[in-house]
Amino acid sequence: MIHLKDILYKVSIEKVIGDTSVAINQLHFDSRQIQLNDVFVAIRGALSDGHQYIKQAQDQGALAVVCEELPKDMISGITYVQVKNTKEALALIASNYYKNPSENLKLVGVTGTNGKTTIATLLFQLFSRAGYQVGLISTVAIKVGDKEYGTKLTTPDSITINKYLAEMNEAGVEFCFMEVSSHGIDQHRTGGLTFAGGIFTNLSHDHLDYHKNFAEYRDVKKRFFDELPKEAFALTNVDDKNGAIMLQNTKATKKTYALKSMADYKAQLLENSFGGLLLKLNGHEVWSKLIGEFNAYNLSAIYATADLLGLDELENLRLISELSSVSGRFQYHVSSSKITAIVDYAHTPDALKNVLETINAIRTKNEELITVVGCGGDRDKTKRPTMGDIASECSTKVVFTSDNPRTENPDQIIEEIEAGVQPQNVKKVISVTNRKQAIKTACVMAAPNDIILIAGKGHETYQEVNGVRSDFDDMKIVKELLEQLEK
């Protein structure tokens, strides 16, 4: 039995009206889910304010309400807890409700613009193969050992995070690797969690629809490291100019990795081909099936993290050589006519540039590089012309198309992408609004040995148009189209 006072531990309370010794049932911030004796936490969101739904929660049997503003009509028998920030309070309440599960395993958070999913997922792979029970909280999936659950957010809400961490405790999980987004940090979803370590990958243009400017985006990421405990480690990529900033105020043990700078974990990229990478990690050569300089950074972070978590060095290197690519991250398929189709999640200017530069560094230049790319609707509009410029500059041919238009007009999005194309590259570009038709166009344009890059959606198996999600898997579609054309 859980009592209300038990879950309020460490919460900064301004006022209490009612009895905190009452036994409670479930915890929710969605009033529609409230049942008898549940606790309702009223969250102010971008689209709606939970305070407007306090009456609904009361009518459905809420025993307690946590809010920033007390309702005018308070009901006898319901306990009201007023706090300054309900998002911050929810993180602590959720952690207390599930008996602080993050304290019973080693939780490592990965933050940055690019590489979060790859690093978290490959660390899960590596430690699983090393014989440990491992958990994963990522954009692609939530995993508790062998069990897998779907997810919609990079960093889920506080209740969901703690619920799965509690399940990990029950399953005997020793390590959990978690993507930490700027939205998640800003909305306090990771508050109340005890991290054993934090990893910074890089910072580039993204989410400026949410954050006011780049400095705010950077400082939100930095806050994650500021809040790490002194027992944790803070591992940062010092080749990125923002890497050192992340460490400025952290109490955690500071560690660095790099390819081009002096660092605690130094990597050298010796060979780079479609077959994989040959890396030197702190003086040890290791072959990886992964491709590209960006993956050399990812593998450096993985090697460093495994070392900081106490994995044997030779075991660490052996397991790195066995790692396979993550769904939608530089996944490639070679057709019977030797056309190479690559699917990648690159949806930021920096990520797109990294992928295109990787392909251009490997290819012979005797073949065409045809890029299919769009930009998501209802997201950062300022990056669209930059994406258009990069795609057209670094490819031999480009097909601009829809990504997830959401509630925006896809043709308008494409026009904004086209605006960034330099005059000398205009002839390289065509626009096809329908994504499947755009991929088909690229397949028809491709000759044997050509390369098709389909960027932006990666692992996603849907396309969202006007609030409706339809099945759409870039890799599945390009394989089918190439097969049909080659018959």
C-alpha positions in Angstrom: 0.0 0.0 0.0 1.3 3.4 -1.0 0.4 6.6 0.9 0.3 10.1 -0.6 3.0 11.4 1.8 5.4 8.7 0.6 5.4 9.9 -3.0 5.8 13.6 -2.0 9.3 13.0 -0.6 11.7 15.7 -1.9 8.9 17.6 -3.7 9.0 21.3 -3.1 5.5 21.9 -1.7 3.9 25.4 -1.3 0.6 24.4 0.3 -1.4 21.3 1.3 -5.2 21.2 1.8 -6.3 17.8 3.1 -4.8 14.6 4.4 -1.5 13.2 3.0 -1.7 10.0 5.0 -4.4 8.6 2.6 -3.6 5.4 0.7 -3.5 6.0 -3.1 -3.9 3.8 -6.2 -2.4 4.9 -9.5 -0.6 8.1 -10.7 -1.7 10.0 -13.8 -1.3 13.3 -15.6 -4.0 12.5 -18.2 -7.4 13.1 -16.5 -9.1 10.6 -18.9 -7.2 7.7 -17.2 -8.2 8.7 -13.6 -10.0 6.0 -11.6 -11.1 5.7 -8.0 -8.4 6.8 -5.5 -5.9 7.9 -8.1 -3.6 10.9 -8.0 -3.9 13.5 -10.7 -1.0 15.8 -11.6 -2.1 18.8 -13.5 0.6 19.6 -16.1 0.8 22.7 -18.3 1.6 21.6 -21.8 2.2 23.3 -25.2 -1.3 22.4 -26.4 -3.4 22.1 -23.2 -3.3 22.9 -19.5 -4.0 20.0 -17.1 -5.5 22.5 -14.6 -8.5 22.7 -16.9 -9.2 19.0 -16.3 -9.0 19.0 -12.5 -12.9 18.9 -12.3 -12.9 15.9 -14.7 -10.3 14.1 -12.5 -12.3 14.8 -9.4 -15.5 13.5 -11.0 -13.8 10.3 -12.0 -12.7 9.6 -8.4 -9.3 11.3 -7.9 -8.3 11.2 -4.3 -5.5 13.8 -4.6 -4.6 16.6 -7.0 -1.1 18.0 -7.5 -1.3 21.4 -9.1 0.4 24.8 -9.5 -2.8 26.7 -9.0 -5.5 25.5 -6.6 -9.0 25.2 -8.1 -11.7 27.6 -7.0 -14.1 24.7 -6.2 -12.3 22.3 -3.8 -14.1 19.1 -2.7 -14.0 17.8 0.8 -12.2 14.4 1.0 -9.8 15.2 -1.8 -6.3 16.3 -0.9 -4.8 19.2 -2.9 -1.0 19.7 -3.1 0.1 23.0 -4.5 3.7 23.1 -6.0 5.6 25.6 -8.0 6.3 23.4 -11.0 4.2 20.3 -11.6 6.5 18.9 -14.3 9.4 18.9 -11.7 7.1 17.5 -9.1 5.8 14.7 -11.4 9.4 13.5 -11.9 10.0 13.1 -8.2 6.5 11.7 -7.5 6.9 9.1 -10.2 10.3 8.1 -9.0 9.0 7.8 -5.4 5.9 5.9 -6.5 8.0 3.2 -8.2 10.5 3.1 -5.3 13.3 5.0 -7.0 14.2 2.3 -9.5 17.0 4.2 -11.1 19.0 3.8 -7.9 19.0 0.0 -8.3 20.8 -0.2 -11.6 23.5 1.8 -13.5 21.6 4.3 -15.7 23.5 6.0 -18.5 22.0 8.9 -20.4 23.0 9.8 -23.9 22.3 13.4 -25.2 23.3 15.5 -28.2 21.8 16.2 -31.6 23.0 13.1 -33.5 24.1 9.6 -32.5 21.9 9.2 -29.4 20.0 6.2 -30.7 23.0 4.5 -32.2 25.1 4.8 -29.0 22.3 3.8 -26.6 21.2 0.8 -28.8 24.8 -0.4 -29.4 25.6 -0.2 -25.7 22.5 -2.3 -25.1 23.8 -4.8 -27.7 27.3 -4.8 -26.3 26.4 -5.4 -22.6 23.8 -8.0 -23.6 26.5 -9.9 -25.5 28.8 -9.5 -22.5 26.2 -11.6 -20.5 24.5 -8.8 -18.5 20.8 -8.2 -18.1 20.3 -4.8 -19.8 17.6 -2.2 -20.4 17.1 0.3 -23.2 15.0 3.5 -23.4 15.3 4.9 -26.9 13.5 6.4 -29.9 13.3 3.0 -31.6 12.2 0.9 -28.6 12.1 0.3 -24.9 13.7 -3.0 -24.0 13.7 -4.9 -20.7 16.2 -7.7 -21.3 14.5 -9.8 -24.1 11.2 -8.0 -23.9 10.5 -5.2 -26.3 7.9 -2.4 -26.1 7.1 0.3 -28.7 7.7 4.0 -28.0 6.7 7.3 -29.6 9.0 9.7 -27.8 12.8 9.9 -27.6 12.5 10.5 -23.9 9.1 9.2 -22.5 7.2 10.9 -19.7 8.4 10.5 -16.1 5.7 7.9 -15.2 6.6 5.7 -18.2 10.3 6.0 -17.5 10.0 4.9 -13.9 7.5 2.2 -14.7 9.9 0.5 -17.1 12.9 1.1 -14.8 10.8 -0.7 -12.0 10.2 -3.6 -14.4 13.9 -3.6 -15.1 14.6 -3.9 -11.3 12.2 -6.9 -11.2 14.0 -8.5 -14.1 17.4 -8.1 -12.5 18.7 -5.5 -15.1 22.1 -4.2 -14.1 22.6 -1.5 -16.8 20.2 0.7 -18.7 21.0 3.0 -21.6 18.7 5.9 -22.2 18.4 8.6 -24.9 17.9 12.0 -23.2 16.4 14.6 -25.5 16.4 18.4 -25.0 12.6 18.3 -24.7 12.9 15.6 -22.0 15.5 17.7 -20.0 13.5 20.9 -20.4 10.3 19.3 -19.3 12.0 17.7 -16.3 11.1 14.1 -17.5 14.6 12.9 -16.3 14.2 14.7 -13.0 14.4 12.4 -9.9 16.5 9.8 -11.8 19.9 8.8 -10.5 22.4 8.6 -13.4 25.6 6.6 -13.3 26.9 8.5 -16.3 26.1 10.9 -19.1 27.4 11.0 -22.7 27.4 14.1 -25.0 27.7 13.3 -28.7 27.5 16.7 -30.6 25.3 19.7 -31.1 24.0 21.1 -34.3 20.9 22.8 -35.8 17.7 21.1 -34.5 14.6 21.7 -32.5 14.7 25.5 -32.9 10.9 25.3 -33.3 10.8 24.4 -29.6 13.9 26.3 -28.2 14.1 30.0 -28.8 17.6 29.9 -30.1 20.7 27.7 -30.4 22.2 29.0 -27.0 19.0 27.9 -25.2 19.1 24.5 -26.9 22.8 24.1 -25.9 22.1 25.2 -22.3 19.3 22.8 -21.9 21.6 20.0 -22.9 24.2 21.3 -20.5 21.7 21.2 -17.6 21.7 17.4 -17.8 25.5 17.4 -17.0 25.1 20.1 -14.4 22.7 17.8 -12.5 24.8 14.6 -12.6 25.9 13.4 -9.2 29.6 13.4 -8.2 29.6 9.6 -8.3 28.7 9.6 -12.0 30.9 10.1 -15.1 30.4 12.9 -17.7 31.8 11.8 -21.1 32.0 14.4 -23.8 33.1 14.6 -27.5 35.7 17.4 -27.4 36.0 17.6 -31.2 32.6 19.4 -30.9 33.1 23.0 -29.8 30.2 22.6 -27.3 31.8 19.5 -25.7 33.9 21.4 -23.2 30.9 23.6 -22.3 28.9 20.5 -21.2 31.6 19.8 -18.5 31.9 23.4 -17.1 29.7 23.0 -14.0 29.3 19.2 -13.6 30.2 17.5 -10.3 30.7 14.2 -12.1 34.1 12.8 -13.1 35.0 14.5 -16.4 36.1 12.2 -19.3 36.6 13.0 -23.0 36.7 11.2 -26.4 37.8 12.5 -29.8 39.2 11.7 -33.3 41.0 15.0 -33.9 41.8 16.4 -30.4 43.7 15.3 -27.3 41.3 13.2 -25.2 41.1 10.5 -22.6 39.8 8.1 -25.2 41.5 8.8 -28.6 40.3 7.2 -31.8 41.9 7.1 -35.3 40.0 6.2 -38.4 42.4 4.0 -40.4 40.1 2.7 -43.1 36.5 3.6 -44.2 34.6 1.6 -46.8 31.1 0.1 -47.4 32.5 -3.0 -45.8 33.1 -1.2 -42.5 35.7 0.7 -40.5 39.2 0.0 -39.2 39.7 2.0 -36.0 42.5 2.5 -33.5 41.0 3.0 -30.1 43.5 4.0 -27.4 46.2 2.2 -29.4 44.2 -0.9 -30.2 43.1 -1.7 -33.7 39.5 -2.9 -34.1 37.4 -3.7 -37.2 33.7 -2.7 -37.2 30.8 -3.4 -39.6 29.6 0.1 -39.1 30.4 2.8 -41.7 31.5 6.4 -41.7 33.3 8.9 -39.6 30.2 9.7 -37.5 30.1 6.0 -36.5 33.8 6.3 -35.6 32.7 8.9 -33.0 29.8 6.7 -31.9 32.1 3.7 -31.4 34.6 5.8 -29.5 31.8 6.9 -27.1 30.7 3.2 -26.7 34.3 2.0 -26.1 34.8 4.8 -23.5 31.5 4.1 -21.7 32.0 0.4 -21.5 35.5 1.0 -20.0 34.1 3.5 -17.5 31.5 0.9 -16.5 34.2 -1.6 -15.8 34.1 -3.9 -18.8 37.4 -5.7 -19.5 39.3 -4.0 -22.3 39.9 -7.0 -24.6 36.3 -8.1 -24.1 35.2 -4.5 -24.9 37.2 -4.5 -28.2 36.0 -8.0 -29.2 32.3 -7.0 -28.7 32.7 -3.7 -30.6 33.9 -5.7 -33.6 30.6 -7.7 -33.4 28.2 -4.8 -33.3 25.7 -4.4 -36.1 24.0 -1.3 -37.4 20.9 0.1 -35.8 17.5 0.1 -37.6 17.3 3.1 -39.9 20.9 4.3 -39.2 22.9 3.9 -42.4 21.1 0.6 -43.3 21.9 -0.4 -46.8 20.6 -2.9 -49.4 22.4 -3.9 -52.6 20.0 -4.9 -55.4 20.7 -7.7 -58.0 21.7 -4.9 -60.5 24.2 -3.6 -58.0 22.2 -0.4 -57.0 23.0 0.4 -53.4 20.0 1.9 -51.4 20.9 3.5 -48.1 18.2 4.4 -45.5 19.2 6.9 -42.8 17.4 8.9 -40.1 19.4 12.0 -41.0 16.8 14.8 -40.4 19.1 17.6 -39.4 21.5 19.6 -41.6 24.5 18.2 -39.7 23.4 14.6 -39.9 22.5 14.8 -43.6 25.9 16.4 -44.3 27.7 13.6 -42.3 25.9 10.9 -44.2 26.5 12.4 -47.6 30.2 13.1 -46.9 30.6 9.5 -45.7 29.1 8.2 -49.0 31.2 10.6 -51.1 34.4 9.6 -49.2 33.8 5.9 -50.0 32.3 6.0 -53.6 34.5 6.0 -56.7 32.8 9.1 -58.3 32.0 7.0 -61.4 28.5 6.4 -60.1 25.6 8.7 -59.3 24.6 9.6 -55.7 20.8 10.2 -55.8 19.4 11.6 -52.6 15.7 11.5 -51.6 14.9 13.9 -48.7 12.2 16.0 -47.1 11.6 17.8 -43.8 9.0 17.1 -41.2 6.0 19.4 -40.8 5.2 21.3 -37.5 8.9 21.3 -36.7 11.9 23.7 -37.0 11.3 25.5 -40.3 14.7 27.4 -40.3 16.6 24.2 -41.2 14.7 23.5 -44.4 16.7 25.7 -46.8 19.9 24.5 -45.2 18.9 20.9 -45.8 18.1 21.8 -49.5 21.5 23.4 -49.9 23.4 20.4 -48.4 21.5 17.8 -50.3 21.9 19.5 -53.7 25.6 20.4 -53.1 26.7 17.0 -51.9 24.6 14.8 -54.3 24.7 14.3 -58.1 20.8 14.2 -58.2 18.2 15.1 -55.6 14.5 14.3 -55.2 12.8 16.6 -52.7 9.7 15.0 -51.2 7.4 14.7 -48.1 8.7 13.5 -44.8 6.0 13.5 -42.1 4.0 16.7 -43.2 1.8 16.4 -40.1 -0.6 19.4 -40.3 1.4 21.4 -42.8 1.0 21.6 -46.6 3.7 19.3 -48.0 4.2 21.4 -51.1 4.9 24.5 -49.0 7.5 22.5 -47.0 9.2 21.4 -50.3 9.2 25.0 -51.5 11.0 26.1 -48.3 13.6 23.3 -48.9 14.1 24.3 -52.5 14.8 27.9 -51.4 18.2 26.9 -50.1 19.4 25.4 -53.4 22.3 27.4 -55.0 21.8 28.4 -58.7 24.5 26.1 -59.9 22.7 23.1 -58.3 19.1 23.8 -59.5 19.4 21.4 -62.5 20.2 18.5 -60.1 16.9 18.9 -58.3 13.4 17.6 -59.0 10.5 17.6 -56.5 7.9 14.8 -56.1 5.5 15.3 -53.2 4.4 11.7 -52.8 7.2 9.9 -50.9 6.7 6.5 -52.5 6.6 8.1 -55.9 9.8 10.0 -55.1 11.6 6.8 -54.1 10.3 5.1 -57.3 11.7 8.1 -59.3 15.1 7.7 -57.7 15.0 3.9 -58.4 14.1 4.6 -62.1 16.9 7.2 -62.4 19.5 4.8 -60.9 21.8 2.7 -63.1 24.0 -0.3 -61.9 26.5 0.7 -59.2 24.6 4.0 -58.4 23.8 4.9 -54.8 20.4 6.0 -53.6 20.2 7.7 -50.2 16.7 7.9 -48.6 17.1 10.3 -45.7 14.9 11.6 -42.9 12.7 8.9 -41.6 15.1 6.0 -40.9 13.5 3.5 -38.5 10.0 5.0 -38.7 7.5 2.6 -40.2 4.8 5.2 -40.7 4.1 8.5 -42.4 2.0 11.2 -40.6 -0.4 13.4 -42.6 -3.0 15.6 -40.9 -2.9 13.5 -37.7 -3.3 10.2 -39.5 -0.4 7.7 -39.4 -0.2 5.3 -42.4 2.2 2.4 -42.8 5.4 3.6 -44.5 8.8 1.9 -44.3 11.5 3.4 -46.5 13.7 0.3 -46.6 10.8 -2.1 -47.3 9.5 0.2 -50.1 12.9 0.7 -51.8 13.6 -3.0 -51.8 10.2 -3.8 -53.3 10.6 -1.1 -56.0 14.1 -2.1 -57.0 12.9 -5.7 -57.2 9.9 -4.8 -59.4 12.1 -2.7 -61.7 14.7 -5.4 -62.1 12.2 -8.1 -63.2 
